[in-house]
Amino acid sequence: MPLLTIKPSGKTYEAAEGTSILDALIAAGEKIVTKCGGNAKCGLCHIFLLEGRKGVSKMTKTENEKLDSIVGVGSKSRLACQVLFGTEPVTVEVLSFV
């Protein structure tokens, strides 16, 4: 199972392949905000994908359109609800806290 490393908390969590990063963050006990139930509509689960970008699902048109409407987006930005684990370890920076 791929390992998720979470910054700034430093937590790690093993996630099953095909699991969304949002689900893994919640299971790891991170307090991440989301209002749309993982449908790429609210943009509140915006994260920076620091490592492992090649080992996760590709960005969809829906995710890209939502990211285009968010302030502070960079080249490493993704929506945690839309990123699915592959087999590689991933490091993310969580940007929204409760």
C-alpha positions as CSV (number, residue, x, y, z in Angstrom):
1,M,0.0,0.0,0.0
2,P,1.3,3.5,-0.8
3,L,2.4,5.7,2.0
4,L,0.9,9.2,2.4
5,T,3.1,11.8,4.2
6,I,1.2,14.8,5.4
7,K,2.7,18.2,6.0
8,P,2.9,20.3,8.1
9,S,1.7,17.7,10.7
10,G,4.3,15.1,9.7
11,K,1.8,12.3,10.0
12,T,2.1,9.3,7.7
13,Y,-0.7,7.0,6.7
14,E,-0.9,3.8,4.5
15,A,-3.7,4.1,1.9
16,A,-5.1,1.5,-0.4
17,E,-4.5,1.9,-4.2
18,G,-7.5,3.8,-5.6
19,T,-8.3,5.6,-2.4
20,S,-8.7,9.4,-2.7
21,I,-6.2,11.6,-0.9
22,L,-9.2,13.3,0.8
23,D,-10.4,10.0,2.3
24,A,-6.8,9.1,3.4
25,L,-6.4,12.5,5.1
26,I,-9.7,12.1,7.0
27,A,-8.8,8.5,8.0
28,A,-5.4,9.8,9.2
29,G,-7.2,12.3,11.5
30,E,-6.4,15.5,9.6
31,K,-9.0,18.2,10.0
32,I,-9.6,19.2,6.4
33,V,-12.5,21.2,5.2
34,T,-14.9,20.1,2.5
35,K,-18.5,21.1,1.7
36,C,-19.3,19.3,-1.5
37,G,-18.7,15.7,-0.4
38,G,-15.7,15.2,-2.7
39,N,-17.3,16.3,-6.0
40,A,-14.8,19.0,-7.0
41,K,-17.4,21.7,-6.5
42,C,-16.2,23.7,-3.4
43,G,-12.4,23.7,-3.8
44,L,-11.9,23.6,-0.1
45,C,-9.7,20.5,-0.2
46,H,-7.0,22.3,-2.2
47,I,-3.6,20.7,-1.4
48,F,-0.1,20.9,-2.7
49,L,1.1,17.6,-4.1
50,L,4.8,17.8,-3.2
51,E,6.0,14.3,-4.1
52,G,4.6,11.4,-6.0
53,R,2.9,13.3,-8.7
54,K,3.5,10.6,-11.3
55,G,2.0,7.9,-9.1
56,V,-1.5,9.4,-8.8
57,S,-4.4,9.8,-11.0
58,K,-4.3,12.5,-13.7
59,M,-6.1,15.7,-13.4
60,T,-9.6,15.7,-14.9
61,K,-11.2,18.6,-16.7
62,T,-13.6,19.2,-13.8
63,E,-10.7,19.4,-11.3
64,N,-8.7,21.7,-13.6
65,E,-11.7,24.1,-14.0
66,K,-12.3,24.3,-10.2
67,L,-8.6,25.0,-9.6
68,D,-8.7,27.8,-12.2
69,S,-11.3,29.5,-9.9
70,I,-9.2,29.3,-6.7
71,V,-6.8,32.0,-5.4
72,G,-3.3,30.7,-4.5
73,V,-3.1,27.8,-7.0
74,G,0.3,26.7,-8.1
75,S,1.9,24.1,-10.3
76,K,1.6,21.5,-7.5
77,S,-2.1,22.3,-6.7
78,R,-4.6,19.5,-6.7
79,L,-8.0,18.8,-5.1
80,A,-7.6,16.1,-2.5
81,C,-11.1,14.7,-3.4
82,Q,-10.0,14.1,-7.0
83,V,-6.6,12.5,-6.6
84,L,-6.5,8.8,-6.4
85,F,-3.5,6.8,-5.1
86,G,-1.6,4.6,-7.4
87,T,1.3,2.5,-6.0
88,E,3.8,5.2,-5.2
89,P,4.4,7.1,-2.0
90,V,2.9,10.6,-1.9
91,T,3.7,13.7,0.1
92,V,1.1,16.5,0.4
93,E,0.8,19.9,2.1
94,V,-2.6,20.5,3.6
95,L,-3.7,24.1,3.1
96,S,-7.1,24.3,4.8
97,F,-7.7,23.6,8.4
98,V,-10.8,23.6,10.6
